[in-house]
Amino acid sequence: MGIRKKSSKTPPVLSHEFIIQNHADIVSCLAMLFLLGLMFEITAKAAVMFVTLQYNVTIPVEGVLAEPVSLYHYGIKDVATVFFYMLVAIILHAVIQEYILDKINRRMHFSKTKHSKFNESGQLSAFYFFSCVWGTSIIVSENYLSDPTSLWKGYPHTYFPFQVKFFYISQLAYWFHAFPELYFQKTKKEDIPRQLLYVGLYLFHIIGAYVLK
C-alpha cells in the first residue's frame, strides 16, 4: 500500500482550519471528560447533571405488589443534558459523514453544489429514520396506540416517562447541534439564512411541545 501524500500543510493548532478538520476529535475529547467525571466523587455530581436525565420523581402505585414508577419533569438543568447530547450529535454527524456519505460521494463524483445538498439530505434522512423508529417504539411501549386518549387525558401532564423525556432531549440536542455544524461544514453564506429558518422552526415547535407537555 502506497504512502498517502499530504495534499496541504498541516494547519496551525487552534486555527479555524485546524478546528474544522479535527472538530470531531475535539468534541469527542470534551464528551469523554464528562464521562470521566462520573468516575471521581469530587466531579461526579456535576458530571451526572450533563450525562443523565434530571428531575426524576418516584410515583407510588396503589397495590401491595405494584412497584413505584419513575417519571420526570423539566427544569433549567435540562440545558446541561441537552449540551452533552449535542456533543454526541456532533460526533455521530461526523461518523455518518466520514463512513457513509463521503464514500458515496467519492463513487458518484458529485459537483460541489450537489455534494453539499447530498450531505445535508443524507444527514437529515438518517436523523428522520432514527426518530421515526424511536418514536414508533415509544408509541407502542407507552400504549399510545391502543389507548390514544392517554395523550390528552389529564392534560396538562405533570410528568414524562423516561423514554419520552429522553426523546425530547435528543431532538433538542440534534437541532441545536445544527448551529455549530454551519461552521464545521463551511456552509455558504447564502445557505445560512435558509438553514437557520428551518432549524429555528423545529426548535420552536419541539421546545413548545416539551414545555407544554
Secondary structure by P-SEA (a helix, b strand, c coil): cccccccccccccccaaaaaacaaaaaaaaaaaaaaaaaccccaaaaaacccccbbbbbbbccccbbbbbbbccccaaaaaaaaaaaaaaaaaaaaaaccaaaaaaaacccaaaaaaaaaaaaaaaaaaaaaaaaaaaaaaacccccccccccccccccccaaaaaaaaaaaaaaaaaaaaaaaacccccaaaaaaaaaaaaaaaaaaaaaac
